[in-house]
Amino acid sequence: MRYTLILIAMVVIFTVFTTVFAASAPKREVRVLPKLAWVALCLLTTPVGGILYLIFGRPIAKPATGNGTGTTLAPDDDPTFLRNLARKLREEGEGK
């Protein structure tokens, strides 16, 4: 009986999580189905709808930096940061 209650609680928590996640996603970034269809699918076909949303429907994360690889670089490895830093140091040196 205890395991059944734990399983039911996990399914309810998962359903709430995926439904809120689907409902709060930007409308234009949701994939495969319209946003409202994903919300309905998450609610009506628990937990399969939530799993399908997480795999196929959720928005894809955008790259964290401008290097196009989607990986975060340390400032001393980021060419854009180093270029901007060099330009800033040059401008400060010319101002003196």
Secondary structure, DSSP 8 states (H G I E B T S, - for coil): -HHHHHHHHHHHHHHHHHHHHHHHS-TTT--SS-HHHHHHHHHHSTTHHHHHIIIIIS-----SSTTSSS----GGG-HHHHHHHHHHHHHHHHT-
